Structures are given as structure tokens and as C-alpha cells.
């Protein structure tokens, strides 16, 4: 059974009115383990959560793009889980792309509060 990708539209308070005018509402792809939909929330079962932070010219949603010669992140996760090399987990792929063409993960008075966006907003949102 493959993983499932959901894409939420997440609106950030800390990115609102950022100096570059970049959007405060951004896609937030989350890869859920195969058994996530069938698990009973009252069972107390928890999954590890891993955050995929894209390199400078990328963003989280780009990690799901299909490539001509290599699997995307979801396909790699599915294969590793099927081979028993990776336990079920939740993967979160935040979009921290800026007008300057790169992802930002630090707070900056010139660009915006991206560190706070990930740590203070996305992490608590996913952990709920």
C-alpha cells in the first residue's frame, strides 16, 4: 500500500506583510504513511515526523515532482518502506521559497520570519 500525499493551504501569521511581499498562504505537502488513514486516533499511535527542507533553488512541493530518470521523494519513500528499510513516518515539505529565487529558513528583517514559520507555526500544526 503506497503513502498518501495531502496538500494543505497553510496561512502564516508570521509571513504576513513580509518585506518582499511573498505570499503568506502557501502549499504544505504532507506525505502520510500507508496505514495512517486506517489508524484509530484514540489508540494513541504516533508517527515520527521528518521535515524535508529543500536546497536554495527549490521548495518543498518540488520534491514531489516527477523526474524523467529518477524517482521523486514519495516514490523513494514507498520503495524503502516496501523493502522494510524505512519505518512508517510523516514527511512534511514546507514551502519557504522567496522572491529572490531561493528557500529561506532563517529569520531575516530583509526577507521575513521563515524560521518562525517552520518552527512556531508548521511544527505545532503538524503535531496537533
N, C-alpha and C positions, 0 to 999 in steps of 0.2 A: 504494500500500500504506500503510495507516494506522500510526500509532505504536501501541505496546502499553503498557498500564498494568499494573504489578505492584504489589501492596501487601504489603509485609513487615511483620511484627510485630517491632519493634525494642525490645529491653530495654536500658535505660540504667543504667549503674552510677552515674553522677553525679546522676541524678534520684531514685535510690532514697532513701527516707527524707527527701524534701524537706519543708520546713516546712509546706506546705499539704496534704500527703498526696495530691498529684496522682499519677496513675499513672506508673510508670517504664517500663511497656511500652506502646508507642504505635504506631499505624499509620504506616508510612512509604511513601507512594505514590512510585513512580518511573516516569516516562514514558520509554520506550525508543524509539530511532529505528527506523524500519521495517525496516532491514537488520540490526538488532542480533542477532536470533536466528540469522541465517544466516552471520554473520561467524565466521571461524576465529580462535579466541583466540591461536593460535600465529602468526598473521600480524603481530601487533604493532599492529594498527589500534586507535587510541584515539579517543574522542569527547570533545568539550568537555562539561563538566558545569555546569549552571546550577541554582542553588538558589532556589526561589520562597518568599520569606518573606512570609506573609500579614500584612495590616494588623491593627490592635489587636483587633478583634472577630472575626477569622477564624482559620483554621488551614489548614495545607497541604492536607489532604484535601478541604476545602470548595471548593478551586479546581477540582475535578473535577465538582462538582455541575452538573446540567443546569439551565439557566435558560430561562424561557419566551420571552424576546425577544433573547437573545444567546448566542453560543457559549461553552462552557466553555474552560478552558485547553488541554486536549488537542485539542479541535476547532479552536481557533485555530492551534495548532502544526501540525496536519495541513494546514490550508489554506495556511499560509505556506510549508511545505515543498513542497507540491504546486505552488505558484506560483513556486518557485525563489527565494523571498525569505529563506529560513531554511535553514541547513545542518543536517544531522543532528546531534543532540546528546542528551544525557541530562538530564532535568529531575527534580530531587528536591524534594519538597514536605513538609518536616518539620512535625510537629505539636508546637507549642510553646505550646499553649493551657493556661491556668491556671484554677484555681477562681474567680479574680476576673473571668473572662469575657474575657480578652484574651491575645494571644500575647506571649511574653516572649523576648527574645534577648540579655539581659544576665545576668551572674551577680548574684545577689542573696541576701543572708543571710535575707531575709524570704520569698522565693518559691522559689528554687532556682538551680541552676547551668545555666541554659539556654544560655549562651554556650559553655560547655564541652561541653554535649550536642551542639550543632551542629558546633563546630569540632574537638573532640577525639574525638568518637565517630562522628557521622554521616559527616563528610567522609572519614575513613580507611576506614570501612565501604564506602562507595560506590567509593572509589578502588582497592579491592582487586582 
